[in-house]
Amino acid sequence: MNENEIEKKFSTGVVSATIWKNKGTDKEGKETEFRTITIDRRYQDKNEEWKSTSSMRINDLPKVVLVSNKAYEYLVLKDAE
């Protein structure tokens, strides 16, 4: 059984990094917890509906770096506590 929940989200403009807390079982059947990160960009389609994509434009890359660094910093400092 896998459960996923959002733990933290970092956004700048339309680019965001989301940290997911995942729960599952390992090969021995023991419960385990791990974190994953998704990075996406929001945009409006031709009908002005908001959508999400993992494709980035060149001008999005500095924002990707920023939210990635924030996510990394959060996870490293959290583990240090």
N, CA, C and O atoms as a Maestro MAE file, in Angstrom:
{
 s_m_m2io_version
 :::
 2.0.0
}

f_m_ct {
 s_m_title
 :::
 protein
 m_atom[324] {
  # First column is atom index #
  i_m_mmod_type
  r_m_x_coord
  r_m_y_coord
  r_m_z_coord
  i_m_residue_number
  s_m_chain_name
  s_m_pdb_residue_name
  s_m_pdb_atom_name
  i_m_atomic_number
  :::
  1 25 0.844 -1.176 0.000 1 A "MET " " N  " 7
  2 3 0.000 0.000 0.000 1 A "MET " " CA " 6
  3 2 0.892 1.243 0.000 1 A "MET " " C  " 6
  4 15 1.788 1.362 0.836 1 A "MET " " O  " 8
  5 25 0.656 2.151 -0.916 2 A "ASN " " N  " 7
  6 3 1.404 3.400 -0.995 2 A "ASN " " CA " 6
  7 2 0.494 4.567 -0.686 2 A "ASN " " C  " 6
  8 15 -0.634 4.634 -1.174 2 A "ASN " " O  " 8
  9 25 0.979 5.472 0.116 3 A "GLU " " N  " 7
  10 3 0.264 6.707 0.409 3 A "GLU " " CA " 6
  11 2 1.197 7.860 0.112 3 A "GLU " " C  " 6
  12 15 2.376 7.814 0.465 3 A "GLU " " O  " 8
  13 25 0.684 8.894 -0.533 4 A "ASN " " N  " 7
  14 3 1.478 10.077 -0.837 4 A "ASN " " CA " 6
  15 2 0.748 11.293 -0.307 4 A "ASN " " C  " 6
  16 15 -0.469 11.404 -0.450 4 A "ASN " " O  " 8
  17 25 1.481 12.200 0.302 5 A "GLU " " N  " 7
  18 3 0.895 13.465 0.729 5 A "GLU " " CA " 6
  19 2 1.924 14.569 0.546 5 A "GLU " " C  " 6
  20 15 3.130 14.352 0.669 5 A "GLU " " O  " 8
  21 25 1.418 15.750 0.252 6 A "ILE " " N  " 7
  22 3 2.312 16.893 0.094 6 A "ILE " " CA " 6
  23 2 2.842 17.294 1.459 6 A "ILE " " C  " 6
  24 15 2.075 17.499 2.400 6 A "ILE " " O  " 8
  25 25 4.163 17.402 1.561 7 A "GLU " " N  " 7
  26 3 4.786 17.855 2.803 7 A "GLU " " CA " 6
  27 2 5.106 19.345 2.732 7 A "GLU " " C  " 6
  28 15 4.904 20.073 3.704 7 A "GLU " " O  " 8
  29 25 5.604 19.797 1.582 8 A "LYS " " N  " 7
  30 3 6.024 21.193 1.445 8 A "LYS " " CA " 6
  31 2 6.031 21.541 -0.032 8 A "LYS " " C  " 6
  32 15 6.271 20.685 -0.883 8 A "LYS " " O  " 8
  33 25 5.763 22.817 -0.330 9 A "LYS " " N  " 7
  34 3 5.792 23.283 -1.713 9 A "LYS " " CA " 6
  35 2 6.507 24.619 -1.767 9 A "LYS " " C  " 6
  36 15 6.250 25.505 -0.952 9 A "LYS " " O  " 8
  37 25 7.412 24.759 -2.738 10 A "PHE " " N  " 7
  38 3 8.140 25.999 -2.980 10 A "PHE " " CA " 6
  39 2 7.777 26.488 -4.368 10 A "PHE " " C  " 6
  40 15 7.880 25.740 -5.341 10 A "PHE " " O  " 8
  41 25 7.352 27.744 -4.467 11 A "SER " " N  " 7
  42 3 6.931 28.289 -5.757 11 A "SER " " CA " 6
  43 2 7.565 29.645 -5.999 11 A "SER " " C  " 6
  44 15 7.799 30.415 -5.067 11 A "SER " " O  " 8
  45 25 7.837 29.924 -7.257 12 A "THR " " N  " 7
  46 3 8.232 31.252 -7.702 12 A "THR " " CA " 6
  47 2 7.583 31.463 -9.062 12 A "THR " " C  " 6
  48 15 7.938 30.809 -10.042 12 A "THR " " O  " 8
  49 25 6.651 32.364 -9.106 13 A "GLY " " N  " 7
  50 3 5.907 32.529 -10.346 13 A "GLY " " CA " 6
  51 2 5.128 31.265 -10.645 13 A "GLY " " C  " 6
  52 15 4.384 30.767 -9.800 13 A "GLY " " O  " 8
  53 25 5.303 30.748 -11.850 14 A "VAL " " N  " 7
  54 3 4.541 29.572 -12.264 14 A "VAL " " CA " 6
  55 2 5.307 28.263 -12.072 14 A "VAL " " C  " 6
  56 15 4.782 27.194 -12.383 14 A "VAL " " O  " 8
  57 25 6.534 28.331 -11.568 15 A "VAL " " N  " 7
  58 3 7.352 27.135 -11.372 15 A "VAL " " CA " 6
  59 2 7.322 26.748 -9.893 15 A "VAL " " C  " 6
  60 15 7.455 27.598 -9.012 15 A "VAL " " O  " 8
  61 25 7.144 25.453 -9.639 16 A "SER " " N  " 7
  62 3 7.115 25.003 -8.250 16 A "SER " " CA " 6
  63 2 7.814 23.661 -8.088 16 A "SER " " C  " 6
  64 15 7.903 22.860 -9.019 16 A "SER " " O  " 8
  65 25 8.302 23.447 -6.880 17 A "ALA " " N  " 7
  66 3 8.859 22.161 -6.464 17 A "ALA " " CA " 6
  67 2 8.021 21.682 -5.287 17 A "ALA " " C  " 6
  68 15 7.857 22.393 -4.296 17 A "ALA " " O  " 8
  69 25 7.500 20.485 -5.408 18 A "THR " " N  " 7
  70 3 6.672 19.901 -4.361 18 A "THR " " CA " 6
  71 2 7.401 18.718 -3.752 18 A "THR " " C  " 6
  72 15 7.877 17.833 -4.462 18 A "THR " " O  " 8
  73 25 7.483 18.712 -2.423 19 A "ILE " " N  " 7
  74 3 8.076 17.591 -1.697 19 A "ILE " " CA " 6
  75 2 6.930 16.703 -1.233 19 A "ILE " " C  " 6
  76 15 6.003 17.147 -0.556 19 A "ILE " " O  " 8
  77 25 7.025 15.448 -1.616 20 A "TRP " " N  " 7
  78 3 6.008 14.460 -1.263 20 A "TRP " " CA " 6
  79 2 6.534 13.535 -0.189 20 A "TRP " " C  " 6
  80 15 7.664 13.054 -0.271 20 A "TRP " " O  " 8
  81 25 5.710 13.284 0.827 21 A "LYS " " N  " 7
  82 3 6.023 12.270 1.825 21 A "LYS " " CA " 6
  83 2 5.329 10.993 1.364 21 A "LYS " " C  " 6
  84 15 4.109 10.950 1.211 21 A "LYS " " O  " 8
  85 25 6.119 9.973 1.151 22 A "ASN " " N  " 7
  86 3 5.602 8.703 0.641 22 A "ASN " " CA " 6
  87 2 5.715 7.628 1.710 22 A "ASN " " C  " 6
  88 15 6.716 7.542 2.422 22 A "ASN " " O  " 8
  89 25 4.692 6.824 1.808 23 A "LYS " " N  " 7
  90 3 4.706 5.682 2.721 23 A "LYS " " CA " 6
  91 2 4.460 4.436 1.890 23 A "LYS " " C  " 6
  92 15 3.627 4.426 0.984 23 A "LYS " " O  " 8
  93 25 5.188 3.407 2.210 24 A "GLY " " N  " 7
  94 3 5.031 2.152 1.495 24 A "GLY " " CA " 6
  95 2 5.600 1.025 2.310 24 A "GLY " " C  " 6
  96 15 5.826 1.156 3.512 24 A "GLY " " O  " 8
  97 25 5.828 -0.084 1.645 25 A "THR " " N  " 7
  98 3 6.435 -1.230 2.303 25 A "THR " " CA " 6
  99 2 7.679 -1.639 1.525 25 A "THR " " C  " 6
  100 15 7.728 -1.536 0.300 25 A "THR " " O  " 8
  101 25 8.681 -2.105 2.265 26 A "ASP " " N  " 7
  102 3 9.907 -2.553 1.608 26 A "ASP " " CA " 6
  103 2 9.774 -4.026 1.216 26 A "ASP " " C  " 6
  104 15 8.704 -4.618 1.358 26 A "ASP " " O  " 8
  105 25 10.852 -4.604 0.729 27 A "LYS " " N  " 7
  106 3 10.826 -5.997 0.247 27 A "LYS " " CA " 6
  107 2 10.480 -6.999 1.340 27 A "LYS " " C  " 6
  108 15 9.939 -8.071 1.068 27 A "LYS " " O  " 8
  109 25 10.802 -6.634 2.588 28 A "GLU " " N  " 7
  110 3 10.499 -7.530 3.712 28 A "GLU " " CA " 6
  111 2 9.099 -7.301 4.273 28 A "GLU " " C  " 6
  112 15 8.690 -7.976 5.217 28 A "GLU " " O  " 8
  113 25 8.361 -6.349 3.693 29 A "GLY " " N  " 7
  114 3 7.006 -6.070 4.158 29 A "GLY " " CA " 6
  115 2 6.922 -5.053 5.280 29 A "GLY " " C  " 6
  116 15 5.844 -4.819 5.826 29 A "GLY " " O  " 8
  117 25 8.054 -4.442 5.632 30 A "LYS " " N  " 7
  118 3 8.067 -3.432 6.695 30 A "LYS " " CA " 6
  119 2 7.622 -2.088 6.126 30 A "LYS " " C  " 6
  120 15 7.901 -1.753 4.974 30 A "LYS " " O  " 8
  121 25 6.925 -1.330 6.967 31 A "GLU " " N  " 7
  122 3 6.524 0.009 6.548 31 A "GLU " " CA " 6
  123 2 7.754 0.896 6.428 31 A "GLU " " C  " 6
  124 15 8.673 0.813 7.242 31 A "GLU " " O  " 8
  125 25 7.763 1.741 5.412 32 A "THR " " N  " 7
  126 3 8.881 2.647 5.187 32 A "THR " " CA " 6
  127 2 8.348 4.005 4.753 32 A "THR " " C  " 6
  128 15 7.218 4.121 4.280 32 A "THR " " O  " 8
  129 25 9.173 5.024 4.919 33 A "GLU " " N  " 7
  130 3 8.801 6.388 4.540 33 A "GLU " " CA " 6
  131 2 9.967 6.998 3.774 33 A "GLU " " C  " 6
  132 15 11.125 6.836 4.158 33 A "GLU " " O  " 8
  133 25 9.657 7.696 2.695 34 A "PHE " " N  " 7
  134 3 10.683 8.357 1.901 34 A "PHE " " CA " 6
  135 2 10.095 9.600 1.252 34 A "PHE " " C  " 6
  136 15 8.876 9.755 1.187 34 A "PHE " " O  " 8
  137 25 10.960 10.480 0.774 35 A "ARG " " N  " 7
  138 3 10.529 11.735 0.157 35 A "ARG " " CA " 6
  139 2 10.871 11.727 -1.332 35 A "ARG " " C  " 6
  140 15 11.902 11.187 -1.734 35 A "ARG " " O  " 8
  141 25 10.016 12.317 -2.135 36 A "THR " " N  " 7
  142 3 10.283 12.547 -3.550 36 A "THR " " CA " 6
  143 2 9.944 13.996 -3.865 36 A "THR " " C  " 6
  144 15 9.203 14.645 -3.127 36 A "THR " " O  " 8
  145 25 10.488 14.493 -4.958 37 A "ILE " " N  " 7
  146 3 10.269 15.885 -5.361 37 A "ILE " " CA " 6
  147 2 9.790 15.910 -6.803 37 A "ILE " " C  " 6
  148 15 10.354 15.241 -7.669 37 A "ILE " " O  " 8
  149 25 8.743 16.687 -7.052 38 A "THR " " N  " 7
  150 3 8.306 16.937 -8.424 38 A "THR " " CA " 6
  151 2 8.469 18.424 -8.711 38 A "THR " " C  " 6
  152 15 8.276 19.268 -7.836 38 A "THR " " O  " 8
  153 25 8.829 18.725 -9.951 39 A "ILE " " N  " 7
  154 3 8.972 20.110 -10.389 39 A "ILE " " CA " 6
  155 2 8.041 20.307 -11.571 39 A "ILE " " C  " 6
  156 15 8.061 19.527 -12.523 39 A "ILE " " O  " 8
  157 25 7.227 21.350 -11.507 40 A "ASP " " N  " 7
  158 3 6.336 21.599 -12.633 40 A "ASP " " CA " 6
  159 2 6.137 23.083 -12.884 40 A "ASP " " C  " 6
  160 15 6.496 23.937 -12.073 40 A "ASP " " O  " 8
  161 25 5.553 23.351 -14.035 41 A "ARG " " N  " 7
  162 3 5.254 24.715 -14.463 41 A "ARG " " CA " 6
  163 2 3.774 24.789 -14.792 41 A "ARG " " C  " 6
  164 15 3.243 23.933 -15.499 41 A "ARG " " O  " 8
  165 25 3.112 25.814 -14.277 42 A "ARG " " N  " 7
  166 3 1.693 26.039 -14.560 42 A "ARG " " CA " 6
  167 2 1.573 26.965 -15.767 42 A "ARG " " C  " 6
  168 15 2.412 27.842 -15.972 42 A "ARG " " O  " 8
  169 25 0.539 26.769 -16.552 43 A "TYR " " N  " 7
  170 3 0.277 27.618 -17.706 43 A "TYR " " CA " 6
  171 2 -1.213 27.585 -18.019 43 A "TYR " " C  " 6
  172 15 -1.935 26.693 -17.575 43 A "TYR " " O  " 8
  173 25 -1.657 28.557 -18.781 44 A "GLN " " N  " 7
  174 3 -3.050 28.581 -19.218 44 A "GLN " " CA " 6
  175 2 -3.120 28.122 -20.668 44 A "GLN " " C  " 6
  176 15 -2.349 28.582 -21.510 44 A "GLN " " O  " 8
  177 25 -4.046 27.215 -20.952 45 A "ASP " " N  " 7
  178 3 -4.214 26.747 -22.323 45 A "ASP " " CA " 6
  179 2 -5.040 27.758 -23.119 45 A "ASP " " C  " 6
  180 15 -5.386 28.824 -22.609 45 A "ASP " " O  " 8
  181 25 -5.352 27.420 -24.368 46 A "LYS " " N  " 7
  182 3 -6.070 28.363 -25.234 46 A "LYS " " CA " 6
  183 2 -7.467 28.679 -24.725 46 A "LYS " " C  " 6
  184 15 -8.049 29.689 -25.122 46 A "LYS " " O  " 8
  185 25 -8.024 27.832 -23.850 47 A "ASN " " N  " 7
  186 3 -9.337 28.083 -23.235 47 A "ASN " " CA " 6
  187 2 -9.209 28.782 -21.883 47 A "ASN " " C  " 6
  188 15 -10.185 28.918 -21.145 47 A "ASN " " O  " 8
  189 25 -7.994 29.219 -21.573 48 A "GLU " " N  " 7
  190 3 -7.667 29.907 -20.316 48 A "GLU " " CA " 6
  191 2 -7.877 29.027 -19.083 48 A "GLU " " C  " 6
  192 15 -8.158 29.526 -17.994 48 A "GLU " " O  " 8
  193 25 -7.739 27.721 -19.268 49 A "GLU " " N  " 7
  194 3 -7.785 26.793 -18.146 49 A "GLU " " CA " 6
  195 2 -6.358 26.525 -17.694 49 A "GLU " " C  " 6
  196 15 -5.462 26.372 -18.524 49 A "GLU " " O  " 8
  197 25 -6.136 26.468 -16.370 50 A "TRP " " N  " 7
  198 3 -4.803 26.231 -15.836 50 A "TRP " " CA " 6
  199 2 -4.436 24.765 -15.975 50 A "TRP " " C  " 6
  200 15 -5.219 23.873 -15.647 50 A "TRP " " O  " 8
  201 25 -3.226 24.536 -16.468 51 A "LYS " " N  " 7
  202 3 -2.676 23.192 -16.655 51 A "LYS " " CA " 6
  203 2 -1.296 23.146 -16.019 51 A "LYS " " C  " 6
  204 15 -0.763 24.164 -15.577 51 A "LYS " " O  " 8
  205 25 -0.732 21.954 -15.981 52 A "SER " " N  " 7
  206 3 0.585 21.756 -15.391 52 A "SER " " CA " 6
  207 2 1.423 20.898 -16.328 52 A "SER " " C  " 6
  208 15 0.902 19.996 -16.984 52 A "SER " " O  " 8
  209 25 2.735 21.181 -16.393 53 A "THR " " N  " 7
  210 3 3.649 20.415 -17.225 53 A "THR " " CA " 6
  211 2 5.009 20.310 -16.558 53 A "THR " " C  " 6
  212 15 5.368 21.134 -15.717 53 A "THR " " O  " 8
  213 25 5.757 19.290 -16.942 54 A "SER " " N  " 7
  214 3 7.131 19.171 -16.463 54 A "SER " " CA " 6
  215 2 8.114 19.732 -17.489 54 A "SER " " C  " 6
  216 15 9.322 19.739 -17.250 54 A "SER " " O  " 8
  217 25 7.605 20.201 -18.627 55 A "SER " " N  " 7
  218 3 8.454 20.829 -19.643 55 A "SER " " CA " 6
  219 2 8.707 22.281 -19.269 55 A "SER " " C  " 6
  220 15 7.789 23.006 -18.885 55 A "SER " " O  " 8
  221 25 9.948 22.689 -19.385 56 A "MET " " N  " 7
  222 3 10.330 24.045 -19.017 56 A "MET " " CA " 6
  223 2 10.834 24.805 -20.235 56 A "MET " " C  " 6
  224 15 11.353 24.223 -21.188 56 A "MET " " O  " 8
  225 25 10.666 26.117 -20.176 57 A "ARG " " N  " 7
  226 3 11.239 27.000 -21.182 57 A "ARG " " CA " 6
  227 2 12.555 27.529 -20.641 57 A "ARG " " C  " 6
  228 15 12.829 27.418 -19.447 57 A "ARG " " O  " 8
  229 25 13.365 28.100 -21.514 58 A "ILE " " N  " 7
  230 3 14.690 28.561 -21.101 58 A "ILE " " CA " 6
  231 2 14.595 29.574 -19.957 58 A "ILE " " C  " 6
  232 15 15.427 29.546 -19.050 58 A "ILE " " O  " 8
  233 25 13.614 30.454 -19.979 59 A "ASN " " N  " 7
  234 3 13.479 31.464 -18.920 59 A "ASN " " CA " 6
  235 2 12.985 30.876 -17.603 59 A "ASN " " C  " 6
  236 15 13.048 31.539 -16.568 59 A "ASN " " O  " 8
  237 25 12.491 29.634 -17.633 60 A "ASP " " N  " 7
  238 3 12.051 28.968 -16.401 60 A "ASP " " CA " 6
  239 2 13.219 28.364 -15.629 60 A "ASP " " C  " 6
  240 15 13.099 28.091 -14.435 60 A "ASP " " O  " 8
  241 25 14.348 28.153 -16.303 61 A "LEU " " N  " 7
  242 3 15.450 27.434 -15.663 61 A "LEU " " CA " 6
  243 2 15.992 28.086 -14.393 61 A "LEU " " C  " 6
  244 15 16.268 27.370 -13.431 61 A "LEU " " O  " 8
  245 25 16.159 29.418 -14.342 62 A "PRO " " N  " 7
  246 3 16.593 30.011 -13.059 62 A "PRO " " CA " 6
  247 2 15.584 29.760 -11.934 62 A "PRO " " C  " 6
  248 15 15.975 29.598 -10.778 62 A "PRO " " O  " 8
  249 25 14.305 29.726 -12.262 63 A "LYS " " N  " 7
  250 3 13.278 29.440 -11.255 63 A "LYS " " CA " 6
  251 2 13.343 27.983 -10.812 63 A "LYS " " C  " 6
  252 15 13.132 27.674 -9.639 63 A "LYS " " O  " 8
  253 25 13.635 27.092 -11.751 64 A "VAL " " N  " 7
  254 3 13.807 25.676 -11.410 64 A "VAL " " CA " 6
  255 2 14.963 25.517 -10.432 64 A "VAL " " C  " 6
  256 15 14.853 24.783 -9.450 64 A "VAL " " O  " 8
  257 25 16.061 26.198 -10.696 65 A "VAL " " N  " 7
  258 3 17.217 26.141 -9.802 65 A "VAL " " CA " 6
  259 2 16.832 26.645 -8.412 65 A "VAL " " C  " 6
  260 15 17.175 26.025 -7.406 65 A "VAL " " O  " 8
  261 25 16.126 27.759 -8.361 66 A "LEU " " N  " 7
  262 3 15.737 28.350 -7.075 66 A "LEU " " CA " 6
  263 2 14.856 27.412 -6.260 66 A "LEU " " C  " 6
  264 15 15.153 27.150 -5.094 66 A "LEU " " O  " 8
  265 25 13.775 26.902 -6.852 67 A "VAL " " N  " 7
  266 3 12.874 26.028 -6.089 67 A "VAL " " CA " 6
  267 2 13.530 24.694 -5.762 67 A "VAL " " C  " 6
  268 15 13.240 24.102 -4.722 67 A "VAL " " O  " 8
  269 25 14.415 24.208 -6.642 68 A "SER " " N  " 7
  270 3 15.154 22.968 -6.355 68 A "SER " " CA " 6
  271 2 16.083 23.153 -5.165 68 A "SER " " C  " 6
  272 15 16.160 22.291 -4.290 68 A "SER " " O  " 8
  273 25 16.789 24.281 -5.134 69 A "ASN " " N  " 7
  274 3 17.683 24.563 -4.009 69 A "ASN " " CA " 6
  275 2 16.905 24.698 -2.703 69 A "ASN " " C  " 6
  276 15 17.353 24.222 -1.660 69 A "ASN " " O  " 8
  277 25 15.754 25.340 -2.758 70 A "LYS " " N  " 7
  278 3 14.927 25.483 -1.551 70 A "LYS " " CA " 6
  279 2 14.451 24.117 -1.061 70 A "LYS " " C  " 6
  280 15 14.462 23.849 0.140 70 A "LYS " " O  " 8
  281 25 14.039 23.261 -1.979 71 A "ALA " " N  " 7
  282 3 13.595 21.921 -1.599 71 A "ALA " " CA " 6
  283 2 14.753 21.130 -0.988 71 A "ALA " " C  " 6
  284 15 14.585 20.458 0.030 71 A "ALA " " O  " 8
  285 25 15.920 21.214 -1.613 72 A "TYR " " N  " 7
  286 3 17.095 20.510 -1.104 72 A "TYR " " CA " 6
  287 2 17.469 21.021 0.288 72 A "TYR " " C  " 6
  288 15 17.727 20.233 1.198 72 A "TYR " " O  " 8
  289 25 17.497 22.345 0.443 73 A "GLU " " N  " 7
  290 3 17.821 22.948 1.740 73 A "GLU " " CA " 6
  291 2 16.834 22.476 2.808 73 A "GLU " " C  " 6
  292 15 17.242 22.110 3.911 73 A "GLU " " O  " 8
  293 25 15.555 22.483 2.490 74 A "TYR " " N  " 7
  294 3 14.534 22.039 3.434 74 A "TYR " " CA " 6
  295 2 14.789 20.598 3.876 74 A "TYR " " C  " 6
  296 15 14.756 20.295 5.069 74 A "TYR " " O  " 8
  297 25 15.040 19.721 2.919 75 A "LEU " " N  " 7
  298 3 15.234 18.308 3.241 75 A "LEU " " CA " 6
  299 2 16.505 18.070 4.042 75 A "LEU " " C  " 6
  300 15 16.495 17.282 4.987 75 A "LEU " " O  " 8
  301 25 17.599 18.735 3.684 76 A "VAL " " N  " 7
  302 3 18.860 18.550 4.393 76 A "VAL " " CA " 6
  303 2 18.748 19.078 5.824 76 A "VAL " " C  " 6
  304 15 19.191 18.420 6.766 76 A "VAL " " O  " 8
  305 25 18.155 20.271 5.988 77 A "LEU " " N  " 7
  306 3 18.026 20.823 7.338 77 A "LEU " " CA " 6
  307 2 17.046 20.029 8.177 77 A "LEU " " C  " 6
  308 15 17.231 19.906 9.388 77 A "LEU " " O  " 8
  309 25 16.003 19.484 7.557 78 A "LYS " " N  " 7
  310 3 15.029 18.655 8.269 78 A "LYS " " CA " 6
  311 2 15.699 17.398 8.798 78 A "LYS " " C  " 6
  312 15 15.451 16.991 9.933 78 A "LYS " " O  " 8
  313 25 16.550 16.778 7.980 79 A "ASP " " N  " 7
  314 3 17.254 15.567 8.409 79 A "ASP " " CA " 6
  315 2 18.267 15.836 9.503 79 A "ASP " " C  " 6
  316 15 18.601 14.941 10.279 79 A "ASP " " O  " 8
  317 25 18.768 17.088 9.572 80 A "ALA " " N  " 7
  318 3 19.764 17.450 10.579 80 A "ALA " " CA " 6
  319 2 19.146 17.672 11.950 80 A "ALA " " C  " 6
  320 15 19.860 17.694 12.953 80 A "ALA " " O  " 8
  321 25 17.838 17.835 12.008 81 A "GLU " " N  " 7
  322 3 17.172 18.103 13.303 81 A "GLU " " CA " 6
  323 2 17.179 16.900 14.209 81 A "GLU " " C  " 6
  324 15 16.662 16.965 15.325 81 A "GLU " " O  " 8
  :::
 }
 m_bond[323] {
  # First column is bond index #
  i_m_from
  i_m_to
  i_m_order
  :::
  1 1 2 1
  2 2 3 1
  3 3 4 2
  4 3 5 1
  5 5 6 1
  6 6 7 1
  7 7 8 2
  8 7 9 1
  9 9 10 1
  10 10 11 1
  11 11 12 2
  12 11 13 1
  13 13 14 1
  14 14 15 1
  15 15 16 2
  16 15 17 1
  17 17 18 1
  18 18 19 1
  19 19 20 2
  20 19 21 1
  21 21 22 1
  22 22 23 1
  23 23 24 2
  24 23 25 1
  25 25 26 1
  26 26 27 1
  27 27 28 2
  28 27 29 1
  29 29 30 1
  30 30 31 1
  31 31 32 2
  32 31 33 1
  33 33 34 1
  34 34 35 1
  35 35 36 2
  36 35 37 1
  37 37 38 1
  38 38 39 1
  39 39 40 2
  40 39 41 1
  41 41 42 1
  42 42 43 1
  43 43 44 2
  44 43 45 1
  45 45 46 1
  46 46 47 1
  47 47 48 2
  48 47 49 1
  49 49 50 1
  50 50 51 1
  51 51 52 2
  52 51 53 1
  53 53 54 1
  54 54 55 1
  55 55 56 2
  56 55 57 1
  57 57 58 1
  58 58 59 1
  59 59 60 2
  60 59 61 1
  61 61 62 1
  62 62 63 1
  63 63 64 2
  64 63 65 1
  65 65 66 1
  66 66 67 1
  67 67 68 2
  68 67 69 1
  69 69 70 1
  70 70 71 1
  71 71 72 2
  72 71 73 1
  73 73 74 1
  74 74 75 1
  75 75 76 2
  76 75 77 1
  77 77 78 1
  78 78 79 1
  79 79 80 2
  80 79 81 1
  81 81 82 1
  82 82 83 1
  83 83 84 2
  84 83 85 1
  85 85 86 1
  86 86 87 1
  87 87 88 2
  88 87 89 1
  89 89 90 1
  90 90 91 1
  91 91 92 2
  92 91 93 1
  93 93 94 1
  94 94 95 1
  95 95 96 2
  96 95 97 1
  97 97 98 1
  98 98 99 1
  99 99 100 2
  100 99 101 1
  101 101 102 1
  102 102 103 1
  103 103 104 2
  104 103 105 1
  105 105 106 1
  106 106 107 1
  107 107 108 2
  108 107 109 1
  109 109 110 1
  110 110 111 1
  111 111 112 2
  112 111 113 1
  113 113 114 1
  114 114 115 1
  115 115 116 2
  116 115 117 1
  117 117 118 1
  118 118 119 1
  119 119 120 2
  120 119 121 1
  121 121 122 1
  122 122 123 1
  123 123 124 2
  124 123 125 1
  125 125 126 1
  126 126 127 1
  127 127 128 2
  128 127 129 1
  129 129 130 1
  130 130 131 1
  131 131 132 2
  132 131 133 1
  133 133 134 1
  134 134 135 1
  135 135 136 2
  136 135 137 1
  137 137 138 1
  138 138 139 1
  139 139 140 2
  140 139 141 1
  141 141 142 1
  142 142 143 1
  143 143 144 2
  144 143 145 1
  145 145 146 1
  146 146 147 1
  147 147 148 2
  148 147 149 1
  149 149 150 1
  150 150 151 1
  151 151 152 2
  152 151 153 1
  153 153 154 1
  154 154 155 1
  155 155 156 2
  156 155 157 1
  157 157 158 1
  158 158 159 1
  159 159 160 2
  160 159 161 1
  161 161 162 1
  162 162 163 1
  163 163 164 2
  164 163 165 1
  165 165 166 1
  166 166 167 1
  167 167 168 2
  168 167 169 1
  169 169 170 1
  170 170 171 1
  171 171 172 2
  172 171 173 1
  173 173 174 1
  174 174 175 1
  175 175 176 2
  176 175 177 1
  177 177 178 1
  178 178 179 1
  179 179 180 2
  180 179 181 1
  181 181 182 1
  182 182 183 1
  183 183 184 2
  184 183 185 1
  185 185 186 1
  186 186 187 1
  187 187 188 2
  188 187 189 1
  189 189 190 1
  190 190 191 1
  191 191 192 2
  192 191 193 1
  193 193 194 1
  194 194 195 1
  195 195 196 2
  196 195 197 1
  197 197 198 1
  198 198 199 1
  199 199 200 2
  200 199 201 1
  201 201 202 1
  202 202 203 1
  203 203 204 2
  204 203 205 1
  205 205 206 1
  206 206 207 1
  207 207 208 2
  208 207 209 1
  209 209 210 1
  210 210 211 1
  211 211 212 2
  212 211 213 1
  213 213 214 1
  214 214 215 1
  215 215 216 2
  216 215 217 1
  217 217 218 1
  218 218 219 1
  219 219 220 2
  220 219 221 1
  221 221 222 1
  222 222 223 1
  223 223 224 2
  224 223 225 1
  225 225 226 1
  226 226 227 1
  227 227 228 2
  228 227 229 1
  229 229 230 1
  230 230 231 1
  231 231 232 2
  232 231 233 1
  233 233 234 1
  234 234 235 1
  235 235 236 2
  236 235 237 1
  237 237 238 1
  238 238 239 1
  239 239 240 2
  240 239 241 1
  241 241 242 1
  242 242 243 1
  243 243 244 2
  244 243 245 1
  245 245 246 1
  246 246 247 1
  247 247 248 2
  248 247 249 1
  249 249 250 1
  250 250 251 1
  251 251 252 2
  252 251 253 1
  253 253 254 1
  254 254 255 1
  255 255 256 2
  256 255 257 1
  257 257 258 1
  258 258 259 1
  259 259 260 2
  260 259 261 1
  261 261 262 1
  262 262 263 1
  263 263 264 2
  264 263 265 1
  265 265 266 1
  266 266 267 1
  267 267 268 2
  268 267 269 1
  269 269 270 1
  270 270 271 1
  271 271 272 2
  272 271 273 1
  273 273 274 1
  274 274 275 1
  275 275 276 2
  276 275 277 1
  277 277 278 1
  278 278 279 1
  279 279 280 2
  280 279 281 1
  281 281 282 1
  282 282 283 1
  283 283 284 2
  284 283 285 1
  285 285 286 1
  286 286 287 1
  287 287 288 2
  288 287 289 1
  289 289 290 1
  290 290 291 1
  291 291 292 2
  292 291 293 1
  293 293 294 1
  294 294 295 1
  295 295 296 2
  296 295 297 1
  297 297 298 1
  298 298 299 1
  299 299 300 2
  300 299 301 1
  301 301 302 1
  302 302 303 1
  303 303 304 2
  304 303 305 1
  305 305 306 1
  306 306 307 1
  307 307 308 2
  308 307 309 1
  309 309 310 1
  310 310 311 1
  311 311 312 2
  312 311 313 1
  313 313 314 1
  314 314 315 1
  315 315 316 2
  316 315 317 1
  317 317 318 1
  318 318 319 1
  319 319 320 2
  320 319 321 1
  321 321 322 1
  322 322 323 1
  323 323 324 2
  :::
 }
}
